[in-house]
Amino acid sequence: SIAVAACVCFALLGAYILTKPYETADGFVIKNSTLVSYNGNETEITIPNNVSVIKNNAFSTNENADKIQIINLDSDVRTIEPNAFANLSSLVFVNTEGNSNFVVKNDTVLSADGNTLVHYEGSATEYTVPEDVKVIGASAFHSSDIKDITFNSSLEFIGISAFADTKIEKINLPDSLKAIDDYAFSGCIYATEGYIPP
């Protein structure tokens, strides 16, 4: 009937409005509580309220991505996808204060379960990846001073540009590794030896 058809149309329209991406005044494009992209030009950004997921490549198309230095996480952020911080070559600090979904240990931002290494913020030249880490996120060690890194035996994924432009001298990857994304070790001109699992 016409009445039923009208109800269906209104229901579909309502669903579309609820799921349609929208852009905030600060340039954040959000869909279904997921940060899809950022179009602003600030060097320090604060993730808006009610964003629970930062999507892969959320910043990669921003022409100022290489200038972003600080990201403040709102308390609602639960998930940072592995390549969410792709192209953030100048990122130096991820502020997790007030967010119980992430922890900072030994200058390292980790998911609360320890499975995802989001960002390293220290100045050490030696580093051992924590045993529980399965994912090293995009740009996690980009341009850091790391020369000697020891990978753990449970690592499965290394994100975009994770170790780009570091001073790593040896790259000995574990047999547990399943995937290495683009440019993970780009610019590592000091790396002269190592092991890549078959």
Helices and strands as residue ranges (DSSP letters): H 2-19, E 22-23, E 28-31, E 34-38, E 44-46, E 53-54, G 65-67, E 70-72, E 79-80, E 93-95, E 102-105, E 108-111, E 116-120, E 126-128, E 135-136, E 148-150, E 157-158, E 170-172, E 179-180, E 193-195
